[in-house]
Amino acid sequence: MTGAAGMLGLDVLRAGERAGHELIGLDLPEIDITDPASVEGALQRVAPDAVLNCAALTDVDAQESKRELAQAVNGDGAGNLARAAAAAGVPLVHVSTDYVFSGEAPHDAAGKPRPYLESDPTGPRSVYGETKLAGEQQVLAASPRHTVARTAWLFGVGGRNFVETMLTLSCERDAVQVVVDQEGCPTWSGHLAPALLGLIERGVCGLVHLAGSGHVSWNGFAREIFRQAEVECRVEEASSAEMARPAPRPAWSALESEREDVLPLPPWQDGVAGYLAARAGMMRA
Ligand SMILES: NC(=O)c1ccc[n+]([C@@H]2O[C@H](COP(=O)([O-])OP(=O)(O)OC[C@H]3O[C@@H](n4cnc5c(N)ncnc54)[C@H](OP(=O)(O)O)[C@@H]3O)[C@@H](O)[C@H]2O)c1
């Protein structure tokens, strides 16, 4: 598994151990996915039965001014792994993002916004989204046995994330301003990690959507975090225009799977509960 020192990678290592897999986690400097020789060398050393790629550049705003680097890691780096895995005859599961979509919600027959499905057209609006889409295309082109799993709004105890930011701010302020006009699927990496291993175990190939069930705005997400954590902090409404960031975010990026072989993740609210329990466990340890 690559990206082993990252937020998702750390939960994949835990999930692999719990499931009894012999999982070998690599990150920089043991492997640099931008370097085909480094990737091939690592695959020869480890000789895995399957590869799971959690390595990426994930600072969405920083990448607006670093297109070449973002393409090298998120686009061609994913491709290097996919081609090397195909040459070694093993499947690759690669993690991608809801930011490959434009944010213009598709509508159901009743005219209501509906989650994006695997068959919906992409239309990234940020360098991060564009380069992650390029990575998806290279992975799927390298082998029909490879898998691209799109997820969204990830939070886990092993990295910087929105839940932790909200809890930190609530210690410093009486109120926080959070956007109401971006809607998506918060996903706990403690739910996603075993599901990714499940894709490998069950041989699920191609493009899949795998995110916390249900959807909510960042504002609603913050309210639920404070409710469950029993924290007194007002959540005020803000717009994306007021909270302008270098990279545009999709206004709507709820994900759902239309595939029968994809098992849905638990509701995102259960992910918040799981995260808070895991965090409390770490603080006690
Ligand atoms: N975070 C989210 O909200 C979110 C949402 C949707 C999808 N995703 C996707 O989920 C996956 C995991 O995200 P995450 O939040 O766990 O990311 P993360 O915490 O940033 O971890 C990514 C890891 O990849 C490593 N890496 C970077 N460049 C590399 C290279 N050239 N070769 C090898 N390793 C390299 C990073 O090392 P350094 O720290 O040294 O750079 C880091 O340890 C990514 O594919 C991401 O696009 C994330």
The ligand as an ORCA input file, in Angstrom:
! r2SCAN-3c Opt
* xyz 0 1
  N      -8.565     14.256      2.314
  C      -9.735     14.300      1.690
  O     -10.667     15.018      2.084
  C      -9.974     13.448      0.471
  C     -11.217     13.509     -0.154
  C     -11.442     12.715     -1.291
  C     -10.433     11.889     -1.772
  N      -9.224     11.876     -1.134
  C      -8.180     10.996     -1.687
  O      -7.887     10.003     -0.720
  C      -6.520      9.613     -0.806
  C      -5.869      9.702      0.564
  O      -5.955     11.040      1.022
  P      -5.362     11.494      2.437
  O      -6.196     12.617      2.905
  O      -5.101     10.310      3.279
  O      -3.962     12.100      1.934
  P      -2.679     12.498      2.782
  O      -2.947     12.427      4.251
  O      -2.170     13.777      2.191
  O      -1.670     11.305      2.446
  C      -1.093     11.157      1.185
  C       0.275     10.499      1.380
  O       0.891     10.361      0.089
  C       2.251     10.748      0.223
  N       2.852     11.161     -1.056
  C       2.821     12.383     -1.640
  N       3.541     12.385     -2.770
  C       4.040     11.128     -2.921
  C       4.888     10.509     -3.883
  N       5.379     11.199     -4.931
  N       5.205      9.207     -3.741
  C       4.738      8.499     -2.667
  N       3.950      9.025     -1.707
  C       3.607     10.334     -1.830
  C       2.185     11.902      1.200
  O       3.463     12.213      1.697
  P       3.763     13.766      2.129
  O       2.860     14.049      3.284
  O       5.224     13.727      2.488
  O       3.455     14.591      0.916
  C       1.227     11.354      2.243
  O       1.886     10.561      3.208
  C      -5.909     10.516     -1.883
  O      -5.906      9.842     -3.117
  C      -6.868     11.685     -1.959
  O      -6.842     12.313     -3.229
  C      -8.968     12.622     -0.031
*
